[in-house]
Amino acid sequence: MADPRVFQCGILYLFYYFCKYNLSAATPGIKEEFGFTDQTFGWILTIGALGGVVVNLLFGFAGRFAGFVGLSALTVFIVLWSINGYLSSMGWAPLCRVIYNWFPEKRWGTWMGWANFLCYFGAFLIYPIATFTVKHWGWRAAFIVSPAFLFGMAVLFLFLCKSSPQDAGLETEWEQKSQKPAKRTGGREYWLAFTNPRMNISYLCGVGANFVRWGLLSWGVRIFEAPVEEGGFGLGIVTAGWVTAMASLGGATLSLLCGVVSDRIFKGTRWQTIMIGCFLSAGAIYFIAQGAPILSISLLGIRIGLFLLLAAMFVGGGFIQAIQTPLFDLPGDILGKDIGGTGAGIMDGWMYVGAAFSGFFLGGVLDNYGLTAGNFKPTSSLSREFTRVAFCSAKKTRPENEKNK
């Protein structure tokens, strides 16, 4: 069953990403206007990850609003971005539950891949859109254009989307394990999802993956646009936006691959796909960590450095995001459909802990150890370490039906 209405959840989340990653394009302009250091700006990212449309619009005028109410610009930035972070993180767990409802278990990986494709394709689109608007109309424009797209899709979503085939007046094409209505999730079910040992290993892997992911996407434009003498790559802001966007294009494309591989090649087990993705990501990110000299690489007298940088971001940033396809299949595999959505929500929460840590931690490292070495080397090392975590969790994160074969 592939009713077009199920795609509306993914498309809505595509536009969620317009209001998550527009900040990266505006980072250089905000830092210049308000004099923030990388570490100070990292706290905005951190609290935003821990913490909507209206908020994005207000964020564009935070500096003026701060003077009006007598608060510092930093305080207003932190408050507004934390609200945005909280609101924009509320959609993923329900989206996972919709996938569990609309598709049989043997196809969860494939359709989770499609959902991730739409999410990351939104992130891919927003980097060139936001950097273009910043270049021509200033950094505040990034917080006007992005929520306009989200608002339009939200209106359509409100009237058209259905959470299950039954809500749409349809019957499933596969045999249900149980004809009983889904149990209401309460405190007991939440506690089971929160404390399940196999899920805890999955949560840990998600924390590390999101640290790497947000480290790349939040700081990418800043590093690629910065002068070479500061440890950056010296690219123009639009080119820096395209390079950073390749991580999301890779995430979109490779999410489809990871979903199909985990379903059809590994027959519904997820750890192999996670391990391979982390390993490939680590290698590509380590290559980027070599810095601006990459751009001078030539082959047969033709400079191919920029192409290699684009390819490395596609692979490095792509795989660390694409492994979220099998990661978010694990709650359904381990906990079952009834409370799988709860497990997905808990995993998403833990992943934002990783995102939060990457904000102030990498901001401080950038200030003290240089831009390229301060970002790409730590993220490469962490991606490599979570390759080991994925490998060690092989037996523990297998679904029950696979363990009993």
N, C-alpha and C positions, 0 to 999 in steps of 0.2 A: 504494500500500500504506500503510495507516494502522493497523497493529496497535496496540491500546491499550497494549502494553508499552513502546512507544517514548516514551509520555508520562511514564512513571515517572521517566525521567532528568530531565525538566524539573520534575516535581513534587518530586523530591528536591532539586533546586537551589533551588526555591522555599523550602524549609525551611533550606537553607544560608543564605539571606538573612536568616532570622530571627536567625541568630547572627553576622551581619555588621553589621547596622544597629541592633541593640538598644543599642549604646553611645551613639548619638546621644541617645536618650531619657533615658539615665542621666547624661549629661554635666553638666547643672546641679547635680544632687545630689552627684556626685563632686567637682566643683570647690568646692562650698560646704564639704563635709566635710573635704577635704584641703588646701584653700587653693591649688589650682593656678591659675596664670594661663592665659590662652588659648594663649600660646606654649608653655608647658610641656605643656599637654594636647595641643597639636599634635604634640609629639614622640611621644606615645603612639600617635596615629593614624598617624604616619609609619612608625615601626618596626613597628607592627602590619601596615601594608600591605606592608612588606618581608618580614616574617616569614611546632574540635571541641567537642564536647559537654562533655567533662570539663573542658576549659580554661575554657569559659564558666561552668561551675558554680564552679570555683575562683576565677574573676575576681570573683565577687560577694562573696567573703570575703577579697579581697587585702589590705585594710587590717589585718584581724586577723592574717592569716598573716604579714604583714610584721613586726609586732611580735614574733611568736613566733620567727622565724628571725633577727631582728636586721638585716633589710634595710629600706631606705626604702620607703614605699608606692609612690613613683613607680617604683622599680626593679622591684617585683613586678608592677605594672600593665603596664609595658613588656614584660617577659618573657612574661607570660601572653597578652597581646593579640597579640604577635608570633607566638607558637605558633598561636593561633587563626587569625590571618591566613594563615599558611602552610598550615595544614590545610584551611581553607575555600576556598582558591584552587585546590585540586587537582582539582576536579570539572569545570571548564569545558572544557578541551581534550578530555578523553574524551567529553564530551557532544557537542562539535562532530563528533568522529569518528563517533559513533553516528548523527548526522543524515546525514553523508556516506554511511554504510553503508545506512541504511534508505530513503533517498529518491533519485530520479534528480536529476541536476545541475540540470535546468530547474526543479525545485521546491525547491532548497535555500533560496532567499530566503524563501519562504513558511513553511517549517517552522522555519527559524532564527528567524523572527518569532514563531512559537508558543513556541519555547523561551525567547526573551527575554521574551515575555508572562508566562510562568509565573514566571521569575526576578523580574521587577520587580513582579509582583503579590504575591509574597512580601514584598518590601520595602515595598509599600503597606500590607499587613496588619500588619506588625510595628510600625509607628509608632504607630497608635492602641492596639494591644495593649500595647506596652511602656510608653507614656506613662500608660495606665490603671493598669497594675500599679505603676508608680513612684509615681503619685499616692496610691494606697491602701496600698501595702505597702513603699514605699521603693525606692531605686535598685537595691538588690541583687536585688529580685524580677525585674528585667529579665533577669538572668543565670541564672534558674532556669526560668522559663516557656519561653523561647526554645529552649534545647537539648532540652527535653522533647518538643517537636514534632519536632525533627530526629531524635532517637533513634528515635521510633516509625516514621517514614518509612524510616529507614536499615534497620531490621529487615525491613520489607516488600520494599524494594529488593533486599536481599541474596538473597532467594529467588525473586523474580519477574522481574527485568529480564534482557534478552538484548541483546548488543551488535550483532547483525546478524540479518537474516532467516534466514540459514543456521543460525545458532546456535539459532534458534527452530524449526527444521525446516520453513522456508518457502522458496519460490522467489520471485525478484524478478519483477515484472510488466513490467519494462523490459529492453531489451537492454543487457547489460554491455559496456563497451568492451574488457574483457579477462576471460577466464575463469580467468586465473592467480590463485593466492592472493595476498593482499596481501603486499608485501615487508616484511620486518622492518626497522624503523627503527633505523639505527645512527648512528655518528658522522658519516659522509659525508652522509647525508640531513639530519641536524640542521644541519650546516654549510651545506648548500645552502639550507635554509629560513631560516637566520639571516642569510645574506649576500645573498640575492636582492635586487637593487636595487629592484624594484617592491614587494616586501614591506617593504623598509625605509621606503618612503614611507608604506605602510599602518601600520607600527608607529608612525611619528611622529604620524600623525593620531590613533591610539589613545591615545598618551601625553597629548596635549592634551585629548581628549574625556574621559578619566578624571580629569584634574586638575579640570575643571569639574564633572563628576558628583560626585566625592567632596567637593569644596568645598561643593556645595549640600547633599548628604545628611548629611555629617558635622557641619556647623555649623548646619544649618537650625533645629533645635529651639532651640539656644542663642540664635540671633539673634532668632527670632520671639518667644521667651519673655522676652528681656531687656527692662528698662525703656526707655522712649523716651529718657530723658535720657542713657542709655548708648549710644544709637545703635540700639537694638532696636525692636521693634514693640509691646511691652507686652501680648502675648497671654497667656492662660493656657496652662499646659503642655500640656493636652489639645488645645486649639485649635492650638497651635504644632505639635503632632504631626500633626494632620490636614492643616495647610498643607504641612508637609514631605512628608507622604505623597502629596500630589497629584503631586509630581515622579515618584514611582514608578508611580502610577496612569497618568500620562501616558506613562511609559516602556513600561508593559505594553500599553496600547491602541495607541500609535503604532508600537510594534515590529511589530505585525501589519500596519499600514498600510505601513510602510517595506519589509517583506518582499514584500508583494504588488506594490507600486509598482516595486521593483527587478526583479522577475521579469517582470511582465506589461506594464508601461508602458515600462520602459527595457530590456526583453529580456535581462536577465542582466548588464547593466553596473551598477556600484554607485556610481560617483563622483557622479552627479547627485543621488541620494537623500542621500548624505552631505553634499554641499554645501548643499542646500536645508535639511536638518535643522539644520546648524550655524548657518545664517543666521537661521532662525526662533528658535532657542534664544537666540542673542545678543540679539535684539531684546527678547524677553520678560524675560531676566535683567536687561537694562539698565533696564527698567521697574521691576522689583523694587528695583533699586538706589536708587530715589528715596526709599525708606524709609517711615517711619510715616505721613507725610502721605497716602499712598495710601489709608489706612483712612478718611479723612474725605471722600473723593470721593462726591458725591451726584448723582443723576439724578432730576429731577422731585420733589425733596424726599425721595427715598429713598436711604439710604446704600448704596452698592454697592461700597465699597472692599474689603471682605473677599472678596466674590465675585471682584473683579478680581485680587486677590492669589492666590486659589486658581487662577484661570484662568491667570495668568502662570506659576505654578509648574508647572501641568499642561503648558504649552507649552514653557517654558524648560528645566525639568528633564526633561520627557518626551522631547523631541527629542534632547537631548544623550545620552540613554541609548538611544533607539530607533535611532540611527545605528549602534549596535553590531551590529544585524542585518546590514546590508550589509557592515560592516567584517569580521565574522567569516565571511562568505561568501567574502571575498577569498583566504584561504589555500587553500581548495578550488579556486577559480577559477584561481589563479596557479600553485600547486604541484601540483595534482592530488589525487585522493582518497587515494592511498597515503601521502603525507607532509603532507597538508593539516592533519591533527590536530596534527602537530608544529608547523606554522606557527601554528596557533591557540594552542597553548601558549606559543610565543615571544611572540606578540602580547599574550596575557594577561599575561605577565611584564612586558613593556614598559609595559603600561597600569597595572600596579601601581607602576611608577616614577613615573608621573604622579600616582597617588593618594598616594604617599609624599610627593612634593614639596608637594602641596596641604596636608598636615598641618602641618608646621612653618612653611612659608611663610605660609599664610593665618593661622595662629595668631599669628605675629609681627605681621602687618599689622593684625589685629583689635586687638591690644593697643595699637598705636601710632597707628592712624588711624580707629578707631571700627568698630563692628560691621557696619553696612550697607555703608558705603563700602569697608570693608576686605575684604569678601567678594564682593559682587555685581558691583561695577565691574571688579575684575580678572578674574573668571570670564567676564563678558560680553565683555571685550576679547579674552580668549584664544579664546573660542568664535568670535568674528568672524574672528580670524586663521586659525583652522583651517578656516574657510570657504574662504579663499584657498588653503590647502594642498590641500584636496580638489579645488578647481578646477584648480590647477596639475598635479595628479597624474592628470588625466582620462585621457590616452592611456596613461600608464605603468601604470595599475592595471586596464586592460581585460583580460578573459580572452583567452587565445590564440584561442579559437574565434570571438570577436567581431572581433578584429583582422584575421582572415583572411577575413572575409566580403567 
